[in-house]
Amino acid sequence: MMPVHLVRRRYVIFHVLSEHNLSGREILEAIRESIGILFGEFGLSRLRITPILFDERSSEGILRCNHDDIWDLRAAMALIDQIGSRKVSISVKGVSGTLNAAKRRFLS
């Protein structure tokens, strides 16, 4: 019998600083583009990020990824300095092992 590998997921809570309102779709596309630039097509397929939520009023959101990919995701997010012609900065507020804890501890 083959061993079963559990996929441990982590929830990355982030905040977007920008003078302009951005949609969750724009931010997710920018993150995926940054991952592709940094790690190539293979990295893009390996980092399976899933958007959980994005609040446009507070510019805060949550992404889900595998626990092995947290530092790669954080690096890709840190490299984003503009989306289109708009200057932005994405900062990671924290990482949690459960969605409820992520919402409770980090979202305002």
N, CA, C and O atoms as a GROMACS GRO file, in nm:
protein
  432
    1MET      N    1   0.084  -0.118   0.000
    1MET     CA    2   0.000   0.000   0.000
    1MET      C    3   0.089   0.124   0.000
    1MET      O    4   0.185   0.132   0.077
    2MET      N    5   0.057   0.220  -0.085
    2MET     CA    6   0.138   0.342  -0.096
    2MET      C    7   0.103   0.437   0.017
    2MET      O    8  -0.012   0.446   0.059
    3PRO      N    9   0.203   0.508   0.067
    3PRO     CA   10   0.175   0.605   0.174
    3PRO      C   11   0.093   0.723   0.120
    3PRO      O   12   0.111   0.767   0.007
    4VAL      N   13   0.006   0.771   0.202
    4VAL     CA   14  -0.078   0.885   0.165
    4VAL      C   15  -0.011   1.012   0.217
    4VAL      O   16   0.019   1.022   0.336
    5HIS      N   17   0.012   1.107   0.129
    5HIS     CA   18   0.072   1.233   0.169
    5HIS      C   19  -0.039   1.335   0.189
    5HIS      O   20  -0.116   1.365   0.097
    6LEU      N   21  -0.047   1.386   0.308
    6LEU     CA   22  -0.147   1.487   0.336
    6LEU      C   23  -0.102   1.621   0.280
    6LEU      O   24   0.015   1.657   0.292
    7VAL      N   25  -0.193   1.692   0.222
    7VAL     CA   26  -0.164   1.826   0.173
    7VAL      C   27  -0.200   1.922   0.284
    7VAL      O   28  -0.317   1.941   0.318
    8ARG      N   29  -0.097   1.983   0.340
    8ARG     CA   30  -0.121   2.081   0.445
    8ARG      C   31  -0.136   2.217   0.379
    8ARG      O   32  -0.045   2.266   0.312
    9ARG      N   33  -0.249   2.276   0.399
    9ARG     CA   34  -0.276   2.405   0.337
    9ARG      C   35  -0.251   2.518   0.435
    9ARG      O   36  -0.263   2.502   0.557
   10ARG      N   37  -0.215   2.632   0.380
   10ARG     CA   38  -0.196   2.752   0.460
   10ARG      C   39  -0.275   2.865   0.395
   10ARG      O   40  -0.297   2.868   0.274
   11TYR      N   41  -0.318   2.956   0.479
   11TYR     CA   42  -0.394   3.071   0.435
   11TYR      C   43  -0.308   3.195   0.453
   11TYR      O   44  -0.267   3.228   0.565
   12VAL      N   45  -0.281   3.264   0.342
   12VAL     CA   46  -0.196   3.382   0.343
   12VAL      C   47  -0.285   3.505   0.340
   12VAL      O   48  -0.362   3.525   0.246
   13ILE      N   49  -0.275   3.587   0.444
   13ILE     CA   50  -0.355   3.707   0.456
   13ILE      C   51  -0.270   3.824   0.409
   13ILE      O   52  -0.157   3.841   0.455
   14PHE      N   53  -0.323   3.904   0.318
   14PHE     CA   54  -0.243   4.013   0.261
   14PHE      C   55  -0.323   4.143   0.256
   14PHE      O   56  -0.446   4.144   0.263
   15HIS      N   57  -0.249   4.252   0.244
   15HIS     CA   58  -0.307   4.385   0.233
   15HIS      C   59  -0.245   4.454   0.112
   15HIS      O   60  -0.123   4.447   0.092
   16VAL      N   61  -0.327   4.521   0.032
   16VAL     CA   62  -0.280   4.591  -0.087
   16VAL      C   63  -0.284   4.741  -0.060
   16VAL      O   64  -0.389   4.796  -0.026
   17LEU      N   65  -0.170   4.806  -0.077
   17LEU     CA   66  -0.163   4.951  -0.066
   17LEU      C   67  -0.161   5.010  -0.206
   17LEU      O   68  -0.074   4.976  -0.287
   18SER      N   69  -0.256   5.098  -0.234
   18SER     CA   70  -0.264   5.162  -0.365
   18SER      C   71  -0.351   5.286  -0.353
   18SER      O   72  -0.443   5.292  -0.271
   19GLU      N   73  -0.322   5.384  -0.436
   19GLU     CA   74  -0.406   5.504  -0.440
   19GLU      C   75  -0.534   5.479  -0.519
   19GLU      O   76  -0.627   5.560  -0.514
   20HIS      N   77  -0.540   5.370  -0.591
   20HIS     CA   78  -0.654   5.336  -0.676
   20HIS      C   79  -0.723   5.211  -0.624
   20HIS      O   80  -0.660   5.126  -0.561
   21ASN      N   81  -0.852   5.202  -0.650
   21ASN     CA   82  -0.926   5.081  -0.614
   21ASN      C   83  -0.893   4.972  -0.715
   21ASN      O   84  -0.896   4.994  -0.836
   22LEU      N   85  -0.862   4.855  -0.664
   22LEU     CA   86  -0.830   4.740  -0.748
   22LEU      C   87  -0.925   4.627  -0.716
   22LEU      O   88  -0.967   4.610  -0.602
   23SER      N   89  -0.959   4.550  -0.817
   23SER     CA   90  -1.046   4.434  -0.795
   23SER      C   91  -0.962   4.314  -0.754
   23SER      O   92  -0.841   4.309  -0.778
   24GLY      N   93  -1.027   4.218  -0.693
   24GLY     CA   94  -0.961   4.094  -0.657
   24GLY      C   95  -0.905   4.023  -0.778
   24GLY      O   96  -0.799   3.961  -0.771
   25ARG      N   97  -0.976   4.030  -0.890
   25ARG     CA   98  -0.931   3.966  -1.014
   25ARG      C   99  -0.800   4.028  -1.063
   25ARG      O  100  -0.709   3.956  -1.104
   26GLU      N  101  -0.790   4.161  -1.059
   26GLU     CA  102  -0.667   4.228  -1.101
   26GLU      C  103  -0.548   4.187  -1.014
   26GLU      O  104  -0.438   4.164  -1.064
   27ILE      N  105  -0.572   4.177  -0.885
   27ILE     CA  106  -0.464   4.141  -0.792
   27ILE      C  107  -0.422   3.997  -0.814
   27ILE      O  108  -0.302   3.967  -0.816
   28LEU      N  109  -0.518   3.906  -0.829
   28LEU     CA  110  -0.486   3.766  -0.852
   28LEU      C  111  -0.408   3.749  -0.983
   28LEU      O  112  -0.313   3.671  -0.988
   29GLU      N  113  -0.447   3.820  -1.088
   29GLU     CA  114  -0.375   3.812  -1.214
   29GLU      C  115  -0.232   3.863  -1.199
   29GLU      O  116  -0.140   3.806  -1.256
   30ALA      N  117  -0.214   3.971  -1.121
   30ALA     CA  118  -0.080   4.025  -1.099
   30ALA      C  119   0.006   3.927  -1.020
   30ALA      O  120   0.125   3.912  -1.049
   31ILE      N  121  -0.052   3.861  -0.922
   31ILE     CA  122   0.022   3.762  -0.842
   31ILE      C  123   0.062   3.644  -0.930
   31ILE      O  124   0.176   3.598  -0.925
   32ARG      N  125  -0.030   3.595  -1.011
   32ARG     CA  126   0.002   3.483  -1.100
   32ARG      C  127   0.108   3.522  -1.203
   32ARG      O  128   0.196   3.442  -1.236
   33GLU      N  129   0.101   3.644  -1.253
   33GLU     CA  130   0.201   3.692  -1.348
   33GLU      C  131   0.338   3.699  -1.281
   33GLU      O  132   0.439   3.662  -1.341
   34SER      N  133   0.342   3.748  -1.159
   34SER     CA  134   0.467   3.757  -1.085
   34SER      C  135   0.527   3.618  -1.059
   34SER      O  136   0.648   3.599  -1.069
   35ILE      N  137   0.442   3.522  -1.025
   35ILE     CA  138   0.488   3.384  -1.005
   35ILE      C  139   0.547   3.330  -1.135
   35ILE      O  140   0.652   3.265  -1.134
   36GLY      N  141   0.481   3.357  -1.247
   36GLY     CA  142   0.530   3.311  -1.377
   36GLY      C  143   0.664   3.372  -1.413
   36GLY      O  144   0.750   3.304  -1.467
   37ILE      N  145   0.681   3.501  -1.383
   37ILE     CA  146   0.808   3.567  -1.412
   37ILE      C  147   0.919   3.511  -1.323
   37ILE      O  148   1.030   3.485  -1.369
   38LEU      N  149   0.888   3.492  -1.196
   38LEU     CA  150   0.988   3.448  -1.100
   38LEU      C  151   1.024   3.301  -1.113
   38LEU      O  152   1.142   3.265  -1.102
   39PHE      N  153   0.924   3.214  -1.136
   39PHE     CA  154   0.946   3.070  -1.135
   39PHE      C  155   0.916   3.001  -1.267
   39PHE      O  156   0.936   2.880  -1.277
   40GLY      N  157   0.868   3.072  -1.366
   40GLY     CA  158   0.840   3.014  -1.496
   40GLY      C  159   0.708   2.936  -1.498
   40GLY      O  160   0.633   2.936  -1.401
   41GLU      N  161   0.684   2.871  -1.610
   41GLU     CA  162   0.560   2.794  -1.628
   41GLU      C  163   0.551   2.679  -1.528
   41GLU      O  164   0.443   2.649  -1.477
   42PHE      N  165   0.664   2.616  -1.501
   42PHE     CA  166   0.663   2.505  -1.406
   42PHE      C  167   0.624   2.554  -1.267
   42PHE      O  168   0.543   2.491  -1.198
   43GLY      N  169   0.680   2.665  -1.226
   43GLY     CA  170   0.646   2.722  -1.096
   43GLY      C  171   0.501   2.764  -1.089
   43GLY      O  172   0.437   2.749  -0.985
   44LEU      N  173   0.451   2.817  -1.198
   44LEU     CA  174   0.311   2.859  -1.202
   44LEU      C  175   0.218   2.740  -1.186
   44LEU      O  176   0.114   2.751  -1.121
   45SER      N  177   0.254   2.628  -1.244
   45SER     CA  178   0.169   2.509  -1.230
   45SER      C  179   0.187   2.445  -1.092
   45SER      O  180   0.095   2.383  -1.039
   46ARG      N  181   0.307   2.459  -1.034
   46ARG     CA  182   0.335   2.399  -0.903
   46ARG      C  183   0.268   2.476  -0.790
   46ARG      O  184   0.213   2.415  -0.699
   47LEU      N  185   0.272   2.608  -0.796
   47LEU     CA  186   0.210   2.690  -0.691
   47LEU      C  187   0.061   2.700  -0.720
   47LEU      O  188   0.017   2.784  -0.798
   48ARG      N  189  -0.014   2.616  -0.658
   48ARG     CA  190  -0.159   2.616  -0.680
   48ARG      C  191  -0.223   2.709  -0.577
   48ARG      O  192  -0.262   2.666  -0.468
   49ILE      N  193  -0.231   2.835  -0.613
   49ILE     CA  194  -0.293   2.929  -0.521
   49ILE      C  195  -0.442   2.937  -0.551
   49ILE      O  196  -0.485   2.931  -0.666
   50THR      N  197  -0.519   2.949  -0.446
   50THR     CA  198  -0.664   2.959  -0.459
   50THR      C  199  -0.710   3.085  -0.388
   50THR      O  200  -0.683   3.102  -0.269
   51PRO      N  201  -0.778   3.174  -0.458
   51PRO     CA  202  -0.831   3.293  -0.390
   51PRO      C  203  -0.948   3.254  -0.300
   51PRO      O  204  -1.039   3.183  -0.344
   52ILE      N  205  -0.944   3.299  -0.177
   52ILE     CA  206  -1.052   3.270  -0.083
   52ILE      C  207  -1.145   3.389  -0.073
   52ILE      O  208  -1.266   3.375  -0.090
   53LEU      N  209  -1.089   3.506  -0.046
   53LEU     CA  210  -1.172   3.626  -0.045
   53LEU      C  211  -1.085   3.748  -0.064
   53LEU      O  212  -0.965   3.746  -0.036
   54PHE      N  213  -1.148   3.856  -0.112
   54PHE     CA  214  -1.083   3.986  -0.122
   54PHE      C  215  -1.188   4.092  -0.095
   54PHE      O  216  -1.290   4.099  -0.162
   55ASP      N  217  -1.162   4.175   0.005
   55ASP     CA  218  -1.251   4.285   0.040
   55ASP      C  219  -1.198   4.413  -0.023
   55ASP      O  220  -1.093   4.463   0.018
   56GLU      N  221  -1.269   4.464  -0.121
   56GLU     CA  222  -1.222   4.583  -0.193
   56GLU      C  223  -1.224   4.708  -0.107
   56GLU      O  224  -1.147   4.801  -0.132
   57ARG      N  225  -1.310   4.713  -0.007
   57ARG     CA  226  -1.314   4.831   0.081
   57ARG      C  227  -1.188   4.841   0.166
   57ARG      O  228  -1.130   4.949   0.179
   58SER      N  229  -1.145   4.731   0.225
   58SER     CA  230  -1.028   4.733   0.311
   58SER      C  231  -0.900   4.694   0.237
   58SER      O  232  -0.790   4.707   0.291
   59SER      N  233  -0.914   4.648   0.113
   59SER     CA  234  -0.801   4.601   0.032
   59SER      C  235  -0.725   4.488   0.100
   59SER      O  236  -0.602   4.480   0.091
   60GLU      N  237  -0.798   4.401   0.166
   60GLU     CA  238  -0.738   4.285   0.231
   60GLU      C  239  -0.795   4.158   0.170
   60GLU      O  240  -0.910   4.154   0.125
   61GLY      N  241  -0.713   4.055   0.168
   61GLY     CA  242  -0.759   3.930   0.110
   61GLY      C  243  -0.690   3.810   0.169
   61GLY      O  244  -0.596   3.821   0.248
   62ILE      N  245  -0.738   3.693   0.128
   62ILE     CA  246  -0.682   3.566   0.173
   62ILE      C  247  -0.663   3.476   0.051
   62ILE      O  248  -0.753   3.462  -0.032
   63LEU      N  249  -0.545   3.415   0.043
   63LEU     CA  250  -0.514   3.316  -0.058
   63LEU      C  251  -0.482   3.185   0.012
   63LEU      O  252  -0.425   3.185   0.122
   64ARG      N  253  -0.516   3.074  -0.050
   64ARG     CA  254  -0.480   2.943   0.004
   64ARG      C  255  -0.370   2.884  -0.083
   64ARG      O  256  -0.374   2.895  -0.206
   65CYS      N  257  -0.272   2.821  -0.019
   65CYS     CA  258  -0.166   2.752  -0.092
   65CYS      C  259  -0.117   2.634  -0.008
   65CYS      O  260  -0.157   2.620   0.108
   66ASN      N  261  -0.033   2.551  -0.066
   66ASN     CA  262   0.028   2.442   0.010
   66ASN      C  263   0.134   2.499   0.103
   66ASN      O  264   0.194   2.602   0.074
   67HIS      N  265   0.157   2.431   0.214
   67HIS     CA  266   0.251   2.485   0.312
   67HIS      C  267   0.393   2.494   0.258
   67HIS      O  268   0.471   2.578   0.303
   68ASP      N  269   0.429   2.411   0.162
   68ASP     CA  270   0.563   2.416   0.103
   68ASP      C  271   0.584   2.538   0.013
   68ASP      O  272   0.698   2.574  -0.017
   69ASP      N  273   0.476   2.602  -0.029
   69ASP     CA  274   0.485   2.710  -0.126
   69ASP      C  275   0.473   2.850  -0.065
   69ASP      O  276   0.470   2.948  -0.139
   70ILE      N  277   0.466   2.861   0.065
   70ILE     CA  278   0.444   2.991   0.128
   70ILE      C  279   0.553   3.091   0.093
   70ILE      O  280   0.522   3.204   0.056
   71TRP      N  281   0.678   3.051   0.103
   71TRP     CA  282   0.787   3.147   0.080
   71TRP      C  283   0.796   3.186  -0.066
   71TRP      O  284   0.830   3.300  -0.096
   72ASP      N  285   0.765   3.096  -0.157
   72ASP     CA  286   0.764   3.132  -0.299
   72ASP      C  287   0.651   3.230  -0.328
   72ASP      O  288   0.670   3.326  -0.402
   73LEU      N  289   0.534   3.207  -0.269
   73LEU     CA  290   0.422   3.298  -0.287
   73LEU      C  291   0.454   3.435  -0.229
   73LEU      O  292   0.425   3.537  -0.291
   74ARG      N  293   0.511   3.438  -0.110
   74ARG     CA  294   0.548   3.565  -0.047
   74ARG      C  295   0.648   3.642  -0.132
   74ARG      O  296   0.638   3.764  -0.144
   75ALA      N  297   0.745   3.572  -0.190
   75ALA     CA  298   0.845   3.637  -0.275
   75ALA      C  299   0.779   3.697  -0.399
   75ALA      O  300   0.809   3.810  -0.436
   76ALA      N  301   0.690   3.622  -0.461
   76ALA     CA  302   0.622   3.671  -0.581
   76ALA      C  303   0.536   3.794  -0.548
   76ALA      O  304   0.529   3.888  -0.626
   77MET      N  305   0.470   3.791  -0.432
   77MET     CA  306   0.386   3.904  -0.392
   77MET      C  307   0.471   4.027  -0.361
   77MET      O  308   0.430   4.140  -0.391
   78ALA      N  309   0.587   4.007  -0.302
   78ALA     CA  310   0.674   4.119  -0.265
   78ALA      C  311   0.730   4.190  -0.388
   78ALA      O  312   0.762   4.308  -0.382
   79LEU      N  313   0.741   4.119  -0.500
   79LEU     CA  314   0.797   4.179  -0.621
   79LEU      C  315   0.699   4.265  -0.698
   79LEU      O  316   0.739   4.338  -0.790
   80ILE      N  317   0.573   4.260  -0.664
   80ILE     CA  318   0.472   4.337  -0.738
   80ILE      C  319   0.480   4.483  -0.691
   80ILE      O  320   0.460   4.513  -0.574
   81ASP      N  321   0.508   4.572  -0.787
   81ASP     CA  322   0.512   4.714  -0.753
   81ASP      C  323   0.416   4.798  -0.837
   81ASP      O  324   0.398   4.917  -0.813
   82GLN      N  325   0.356   4.734  -0.935
   82GLN     CA  326   0.252   4.803  -1.011
   82GLN      C  327   0.162   4.703  -1.078
   82GLN      O  328   0.202   4.592  -1.114
   83ILE      N  329   0.037   4.745  -1.095
   83ILE     CA  330  -0.062   4.667  -1.168
   83ILE      C  331  -0.114   4.760  -1.276
   83ILE      O  332  -0.180   4.860  -1.247
   84GLY      N  333  -0.085   4.726  -1.400
   84GLY     CA  334  -0.114   4.818  -1.509
   84GLY      C  335  -0.022   4.938  -1.494
   84GLY      O  336   0.100   4.923  -1.486
   85SER      N  337  -0.080   5.055  -1.491
   85SER     CA  338   0.000   5.177  -1.472
   85SER      C  339  -0.011   5.229  -1.329
   85SER      O  340   0.040   5.337  -1.297
   86ARG      N  341  -0.077   5.151  -1.243
   86ARG     CA  342  -0.099   5.196  -1.105
   86ARG      C  343   0.005   5.136  -1.011
   86ARG      O  344   0.030   5.015  -1.014
   87LYS      N  345   0.064   5.219  -0.928
   87LYS     CA  346   0.163   5.174  -0.831
   87LYS      C  347   0.091   5.105  -0.714
   87LYS      O  348  -0.009   5.156  -0.663
   88VAL      N  349   0.144   4.990  -0.674
   88VAL     CA  350   0.086   4.915  -0.562
   88VAL      C  351   0.198   4.853  -0.478
   88VAL      O  352   0.313   4.845  -0.520
   89SER      N  353   0.160   4.812  -0.362
   89SER     CA  354   0.247   4.736  -0.273
   89SER      C  355   0.160   4.632  -0.204
   89SER      O  356   0.054   4.665  -0.152
   90ILE      N  357   0.204   4.509  -0.204
   90ILE     CA  358   0.130   4.402  -0.138
   90ILE      C  359   0.213   4.352  -0.021
   90ILE      O  360   0.327   4.309  -0.037
   91SER      N  361   0.155   4.360   0.097
   91SER     CA  362   0.225   4.312   0.216
   91SER      C  363   0.148   4.195   0.277
   91SER      O  364   0.025   4.195   0.281
   92VAL      N  365   0.222   4.097   0.323
   92VAL     CA  366   0.163   3.980   0.388
   92VAL      C  367   0.145   4.014   0.535
   92VAL      O  368   0.241   4.046   0.605
   93LYS      N  369   0.022   4.006   0.582
   93LYS     CA  370  -0.008   4.035   0.722
   93LYS      C  371   0.015   3.914   0.810
   93LYS      O  372   0.047   3.928   0.928
   94GLY      N  373   0.000   3.794   0.754
   94GLY     CA  374   0.020   3.674   0.834
   94GLY      C  375  -0.016   3.549   0.756
   94GLY      O  376  -0.068   3.554   0.645
   95VAL      N  377   0.014   3.436   0.818
   95VAL     CA  378  -0.014   3.305   0.761
   95VAL      C  379  -0.080   3.223   0.870
   95VAL      O  380  -0.040   3.227   0.986
   96SER      N  381  -0.182   3.148   0.831
   96SER     CA  382  -0.254   3.067   0.928
   96SER      C  383  -0.280   2.928   0.871
   96SER      O  384  -0.281   2.908   0.749
   97GLY      N  385  -0.300   2.832   0.960
   97GLY     CA  386  -0.328   2.696   0.918
   97GLY      C  387  -0.475   2.669   0.895
   97GLY      O  388  -0.511   2.571   0.830
   98THR      N  389  -0.563   2.756   0.948
   98THR     CA  390  -0.707   2.739   0.927
   98THR      C  391  -0.768   2.870   0.881
   98THR      O  392  -0.719   2.978   0.914
   99LEU      N  393  -0.874   2.859   0.806
   99LEU     CA  394  -0.940   2.978   0.754
   99LEU      C  395  -1.005   3.059   0.866
   99LEU      O  396  -0.998   3.182   0.866
  100ASN      N  397  -1.067   2.991   0.962
  100ASN     CA  398  -1.130   3.064   1.073
  100ASN      C  399  -1.029   3.144   1.153
  100ASN      O  400  -1.056   3.258   1.190
  101ALA      N  401  -0.914   3.085   1.181
  101ALA     CA  402  -0.810   3.157   1.254
  101ALA      C  403  -0.757   3.274   1.173
  101ALA      O  404  -0.727   3.379   1.228
  102ALA      N  405  -0.746   3.256   1.043
  102ALA     CA  406  -0.698   3.363   0.956
  102ALA      C  407  -0.793   3.483   0.962
  102ALA      O  408  -0.749   3.597   0.977
  103LYS      N  409  -0.921   3.456   0.951
  103LYS     CA  410  -1.020   3.564   0.956
  103LYS      C  411  -1.020   3.631   1.091
  103LYS      O  412  -1.025   3.754   1.100
  104ARG      N  413  -1.015   3.552   1.195
  104ARG     CA  414  -1.023   3.604   1.332
  104ARG      C  415  -0.902   3.689   1.368
  104ARG      O  416  -0.916   3.795   1.429
  105ARG      N  417  -0.783   3.645   1.332
  105ARG     CA  418  -0.661   3.711   1.377
  105ARG      C  419  -0.618   3.828   1.290
  105ARG      O  420  -0.562   3.924   1.341
  106PHE      N  421  -0.642   3.821   1.160
  106PHE     CA  422  -0.577   3.917   1.073
  106PHE      C  423  -0.667   4.015   1.000
  106PHE      O  424  -0.622   4.124   0.966
  107LEU      N  425  -0.790   3.979   0.975
  107LEU     CA  426  -0.875   4.069   0.897
  107LEU      C  427  -0.937   4.174   0.989
  107LEU      O  428  -0.982   4.144   1.100
  108SER      N  429  -0.937   4.297   0.941
  108SER     CA  430  -0.991   4.406   1.023
  108SER      C  431  -1.142   4.417   1.012
  108SER      O  432  -1.202   4.504   1.076
   0.00000   0.00000   0.00000
